[in-house]
Amino acid sequence: MNVINNVRQLRSWSTINKGTRCVFVPTMGALHEGHAALVRAAREIAGPNGNVAVSLFVNPLQFGPGEDFAKYPRTLIEDLGLCRDNGADMIFAPKADEIYPSDRSIVLHETSLSLALCGTSRPGHFDGVCTVVAKLFNLVQCDDAVFGKKDYQQFAIIRRLVRDLDFNVVLHAIDTVREADGLAMSSRNRYLNPEERAQAPALRAALVAARDSWKNGEREPAALQKLITNHIQQHAPLGRIDYVSAVDATTLQPVSSTTELVVIAVAVFFGSARLIDNIELK
């Protein structure tokens, strides 16, 4: 497994492997079993003769003032082992100054899908995501890229990025990997104290309750959102709800008569940890 730390070496690796299918998994490190599932999916897509590339980069552009950039967990040695054990061929683990020149002056700006959900409380976050993903796509020269559905809005925005900027990259969305009690795996789960960790699975339970209500005929987004809010407030009193929202899965706009797939997304603070989850309603 190649471990690369600078752009020059990465360009050399990409040139040497030109013509070999490359499947890319961009991450911020602090990897867990959810990331392992992405790497394994990439390995399957690449096949025995392709390459699986993984980035480990805590992107400063997607953290706002007062967010957890400085204390975001950095576990490089453990991350390298997880990537190796799940089939990665190349790891790109640069420092920030390798990605962003000190006098950088260009940032991508998303103007539609980022206005709702997490974008409301994290202004500029998705501009940082778009900028780094575009740079990584250019550097890695991948044919495919794999993302998890837990960050549903992120995937929708990257799908739009690929379309609008004509990246020749095929995107793959992988279902959220969960703990035994239903909590979506996240690098930020390690911030939870025991009491918060005990209550955090209420997010998934609330979404499942909304799905059951949907299956029983409830189609009013406000009613589903209220059901979820009430469930979280009752079963996770330590949680502070950021948002509960039902939107069109493609446009992230309010559900309409033309919506084919609904996604209900939630974000809840437990102390300083902001957890997100979602569920699709077909």
C-alpha positions as a printed Julia matrix, in Angstrom:
282×3 Matrix{Float64}:
   0.0    0.0     0.0
   1.46   3.35   -1.08
   1.3    6.17    1.47
   1.68   9.56   -0.22
   1.96  12.93    1.51
   2.5   15.46   -1.26
   0.99  16.49   -4.57
   4.12  15.74   -6.6
   4.15  12.11   -5.51
   0.4   11.81   -6.05
   0.65  13.12   -9.61
   3.42  10.63  -10.26
   1.3    7.78   -8.88
  -1.68   8.86  -11.02
   0.51   8.99  -14.14
   2.02   5.57  -13.52
  -1.45   4.08  -12.99
  -3.13   5.85  -15.9
  -5.4    3.39  -17.68
  -6.06   1.38  -14.51
  -9.49   1.88  -13.0
  -9.2    4.0    -9.85
 -11.93   4.07   -7.21
 -11.56   6.85   -4.64
 -12.8    7.15   -1.05
 -12.32  10.68    0.32
 -12.3   10.87    4.14
 -11.17  13.13    6.97
  -9.56  10.22    8.81
 -10.55   9.04   12.3
 -11.82   6.0    10.47
 -14.31   3.46   11.81
 -16.26   0.49   10.48
 -18.44   2.79    8.39
 -15.36   3.94    6.49
 -14.16   0.34    6.25
 -17.4   -0.5     4.45
 -16.71   2.29    1.95
 -13.2    0.97    1.29
 -14.52  -2.57    0.84
 -17.19  -1.3    -1.56
 -14.49   0.54   -3.5
 -12.41  -2.64   -3.62
 -15.37  -4.55   -5.09
 -16.03  -1.83   -7.68
 -12.36  -1.66   -8.67
 -12.08  -5.41   -9.05
  -8.84  -7.36   -8.73
  -7.01  -5.27  -11.31
  -8.11  -1.78  -10.26
  -6.78   0.61   -7.63
  -8.49   1.82   -4.48
  -7.33   5.25   -3.31
  -8.25   6.77    0.07
  -7.58  10.32    1.27
  -7.03  11.15    4.94
  -7.33  14.91    5.18
  -9.01  17.08    7.81
 -10.17  19.89    5.53
  -9.98  23.26    7.31
 -12.23  24.95    4.74
 -15.31  23.03    5.84
 -15.06  24.01    9.51
 -16.66  27.25   10.64
 -15.66  29.51   13.54
 -16.11  27.71   16.87
 -16.38  24.27   15.27
 -14.15  21.33   16.16
 -11.32  21.59   13.62
  -8.58  21.83   16.24
  -9.81  18.86   18.27
 -11.12  16.74   15.4
  -9.57  13.3    16.02
  -6.46  12.48   14.02
  -5.56   8.78   14.17
  -3.2    8.26   11.23
  -1.55   5.0    12.3
  -4.87   3.31   13.04
  -6.36   4.69    9.83
  -3.55   3.27    7.72
  -4.1   -0.15    9.23
  -7.83  -0.05    8.55
  -7.27   0.98    4.94
  -4.68  -1.74    4.38
  -6.86  -4.43    5.94
  -9.83  -3.53    3.75
  -8.09  -3.43    0.4
  -6.74   0.08   -0.22
  -3.83   0.45   -2.64
  -2.92   4.09   -2.05
  -3.37   6.55    0.81
  -3.1   10.29    0.29
  -2.49  11.97    3.67
  -1.31  15.55    3.06
  -0.85  18.5     5.38
  -3.13  21.5     4.86
  -0.4   23.64    3.3
   0.12  20.96    0.66
  -3.49  21.37   -0.47
  -4.0   25.1     0.06
  -1.31  27.65   -0.86
  -0.98  30.43    1.68
  -2.18  32.99   -0.88
  -5.08  30.92   -2.23
  -7.91  33.07   -3.58
 -10.38  30.7    -5.28
 -13.14  28.74   -3.53
 -16.12  27.0    -5.12
 -19.53  28.32   -4.08
 -22.71  26.2    -4.09
 -25.9   28.29   -4.37
 -28.88  25.93   -4.05
 -28.58  22.55   -2.33
 -26.5   23.98    0.51
 -29.16  26.44    1.64
 -31.16  23.89    3.64
 -30.48  21.26    6.33
 -26.86  21.41    7.58
 -26.09  24.37    5.34
 -28.39  26.59    7.39
 -26.41  26.19   10.6
 -23.02  25.7     8.94
 -22.67  28.55    6.41
 -19.75  28.03    4.08
 -19.34  24.39    5.06
 -20.36  22.97    1.71
 -18.26  25.5    -0.2
 -15.31  23.98    1.65
 -16.52  20.47    0.81
 -16.94  21.29   -2.88
 -13.54  22.95   -3.08
 -11.6   20.09   -1.51
 -13.49  17.35   -3.38
 -12.89  19.11   -6.71
  -9.18  19.4    -5.89
  -8.98  15.75   -4.84
 -10.79  14.55   -7.96
  -8.3   16.5   -10.06
  -5.32  15.16   -8.13
  -6.31  11.5    -7.81
  -7.72  11.28  -11.36
 -10.25   8.7   -10.2
 -12.86   6.97  -12.35
 -15.27   6.34   -9.46
 -15.8    7.76   -5.99
 -17.58   6.21   -3.0
 -19.49   8.13   -0.33
 -21.74   7.17    2.58
 -25.42   8.05    2.74
 -25.13   9.27    6.33
 -23.97  12.62    4.93
 -26.96  12.73    2.61
 -26.8   16.43    1.8
 -23.09  16.17    1.1
 -23.65  13.4    -1.43
 -26.43  15.35   -3.16
 -24.14  18.37   -3.45
 -21.2   16.34   -4.76
 -23.51  14.75   -7.31
 -24.43  18.27   -8.46
 -20.73  19.25   -8.44
 -19.89  16.37  -10.76
 -22.76  17.29  -13.08
 -22.23  21.04  -13.17
 -18.43  20.96  -13.53
 -18.39  17.93  -15.87
 -16.16  15.69  -13.8
 -15.79  12.31  -15.47
 -16.38  10.47  -12.2
 -19.05   7.88  -11.41
 -20.44   8.31   -7.9
 -21.57   5.48   -5.61
 -23.63   5.96   -2.43
 -23.31   3.31    0.3
 -25.9    2.73    3.02
 -25.14   4.04    6.5
 -23.31   1.6     8.76
 -24.71   1.46   12.28
 -23.85   0.31   15.76
 -25.83  -2.6    17.15
 -28.29  -0.19   18.8
 -28.9    1.71   15.56
 -26.69   4.77   16.09
 -25.05   5.82   12.84
 -21.29   5.33   13.02
 -19.48   8.66   13.14
 -16.04   9.94   14.09
 -17.84  12.39   16.39
 -19.49   9.63   18.44
 -16.29   9.5    20.47
 -17.18  12.94   21.86
 -20.26  11.53   23.65
 -20.21  10.88   27.38
 -21.88   7.66   28.62
 -25.25   9.32   29.27
 -25.29  11.0    25.86
 -24.21   7.79   24.14
 -27.08   5.93   25.8
 -29.6    8.45   24.45
 -28.13   8.99   20.97
 -29.82   5.92   19.37
 -33.11   7.8    19.78
 -32.29   9.55   16.49
 -32.53   6.32   14.53
 -35.56   5.13   16.52
 -37.38   8.38   15.76
 -36.66   8.06   12.04
 -37.86   4.47   12.0
 -41.07   5.55   13.76
 -41.58   8.14   11.03
 -41.01   5.5     8.37
 -43.61   3.27   10.02
 -46.05   6.17   10.03
 -45.31   6.75    6.35
 -46.0    3.09    5.57
 -49.33   3.48    7.37
 -50.32   6.31    5.05
 -49.06   9.52    6.67
 -47.87  11.84    3.89
 -47.82  15.22    5.64
 -44.18  16.3     6.17
 -45.08  18.49    9.15
 -46.71  15.55   10.93
 -43.69  13.32   10.34
 -41.33  16.04   11.54
 -43.4   16.56   14.69
 -43.41  12.82   15.39
 -39.61  12.73   15.17
 -39.18  15.86   17.28
 -41.45  14.52   20.01
 -39.67  11.16   20.05
 -36.22  12.73   20.38
 -37.34  15.15   23.08
 -38.9   12.3    25.05
 -36.12   9.7    24.66
 -33.06  11.92   24.35
 -33.56  14.87   26.72
 -29.81  15.6    26.63
 -30.08  16.25   22.9
 -30.61  19.71   21.42
 -32.33  19.52   18.04
 -30.73  21.56   15.28
 -33.27  20.56   12.64
 -35.73  17.89   11.58
 -36.65  18.22    7.91
 -38.42  16.2     5.2
 -37.24  17.11    1.7
 -37.06  15.89   -1.86
 -34.05  13.56   -1.96
 -32.71  15.01   -5.22
 -33.33  18.75   -4.89
 -33.37  19.0    -1.07
 -36.36  21.3    -1.54
 -39.7   20.9     0.27
 -41.65  17.81   -0.71
 -43.98  18.42   -3.66
 -46.39  16.47   -5.86
 -43.49  15.55   -8.17
 -41.26  14.15   -5.42
 -40.39  10.52   -6.04
 -38.11   9.93   -3.05
 -38.4   11.69    0.3
 -35.55  11.91    2.78
 -36.06  12.92    6.39
 -32.86  14.29    7.87
 -32.06  15.21   11.45
 -29.21  16.95   13.25
 -28.96  16.9    17.04
 -26.34  18.28   19.42
 -25.23  16.24   22.41
 -22.93  18.63   24.21
 -20.45  19.75   21.57
 -21.06  16.72   19.36
 -23.37  17.32   16.41
 -24.84  14.07   15.13
 -26.72  13.65   11.86
 -28.87  10.85   10.46
 -31.54  10.33    7.83
 -33.99   7.88    6.33
 -35.38   7.48    2.82
 -39.11   7.09    2.19
 -39.91   5.64   -1.2
